[in-house]
Amino acid sequence: MDEGSLRAAVAAGTLGSEEQHRALLQSIVDVARAIFRAKASSIFLFDEETEELVFEAVSGEGEGELVGMRMPSSTGISGWVLVTRQPLAIDDLANDPRWARSAAERTGYVPNAMMVVPLLHEEVALGTLSVLDPPEGTRFGVTEMDLLTLFAAQAAIGLQLLQKARRAHRVLEDAGSTAASVARIAALLESREDDAGRRLLTALEDVLRAND
């Protein structure tokens, strides 16, 4: 790992831990569910490597079971919002062709209505924020959509910080593994008496000092 990557990782790490960013996302879905008096609210993160949507925060129905669950990013309403980057409110999911009921059934909770907005950072879609099932007799309208969009701006910041924290953690883990491996080799070479072994040991010590 080069020095620039390590410095970037350390800098990103100072922005907070993964737990702190998760707490921020959880507070967003908790407040969103309360304000809209909905049965559930959730945040999906788009995993570019696997092209999946991952539950990162859930409030209400499924709160204890859904975090970490994955589904194809092309699936359902959230997938449509992610791809189009357009917010969407649907009062009758059963009659919407974009609705993936089978995917909802896998989560253990099948809503009747939902409102979903994209989480954008510099025109990049990071994920989606959803609110599901308002109180009986009410509907998601323009006012509710505008309010949820404000929440989405905060959620996008939280997702961005979470991604940075995870990348920093991976970089630092790689750096630690490399240094540990070099140290183990150096320990083995200390027992050697030949000049080649001593020269290699000196070179390894220089590498270790450079990574300190």
HELIX and SHEET records of a PDB file:
HELIX    1   1 GLU A    3  GLY A   13  1                                  11    
HELIX    2   2 GLU A   18  PHE A   36  1                                  19    
HELIX    3   3 GLY A   76  THR A   84  1                                   9    
HELIX    4   4 LEU A   93  ASN A   95  5                                   3    
HELIX    5   5 ARG A  101  THR A  107  1                                   7    
HELIX    6   6 VAL A  142  LEU A  189  1                                  48    
HELIX    7   7 ASP A  195  ASN A  211  1                                  17    
SHEET    1   A 6 ARG A  70  PRO A  72  0                                        
SHEET    2   A 6 GLU A  52  GLY A  60 -1                                        
SHEET    3   A 6 ALA A  40  ASP A  47 -1                                        
SHEET    4   A 6 VAL A 124  LEU A 132 -1                                        
SHEET    5   A 6 MET A 114  HIS A 121 -1                                        
SHEET    6   A 6 LEU A  88  ILE A  90 -1                                        
END                                                                             
